């Protein structure tokens, strides 16, 4: 893996950390305005980190990993392996 791909992957993971930090904001002993500011900052940092990682990685890497980042595809079943030539020969009529 090239160093640019590693930096890009780090930035994408960092964006997930920023978004996960949003879960802790309601439990902080800050004023409502402080929590709102912190939430906004975490969202901006998460989006910026993700898109900066996408720019560093380049379009080819993002196309390759887009399927893994889409939550709609996380629970799909893998396609069945194709039958080999031997399996097809067994099915042939004698």
C-alpha positions, 0 to 999 in steps of 0.5 A, a space after each residue: 500500500 502506497 503512503 498516499 493510500 495510508 494517509 487517505 485511509 487514516 483520514 477516512 478513519 479519522 472522520 469516523 472518529 469525529 462522527 463517533 465523538 458526536 455521541 459523547 457531546 450530550 453528556 458533556 458539562 457544557 452550556 447548550 451553546 457550547 455543545 452546539 458549537 462542538 457538534 458543528 465543529 465535529 461535523 465540519 471536521 468529519 466531513 473535511 477529513 473524509 473529503 480530504 482523504 478522498 482527494 488524497 486517495 484519488 478517484 481510482 481508490 475511492 471507486 474501488 472502496 466505495 462498495 465497502 463504505 456503503 452501509 446498504 451493501 454491508 449485509 449482502 451475501 457474496 455471490 456463489 462461486 462459479 461451477 468449474 469445468 469438472 462440475 459442468 462435465 458431470 451434468 452433461 447428458 451421456 
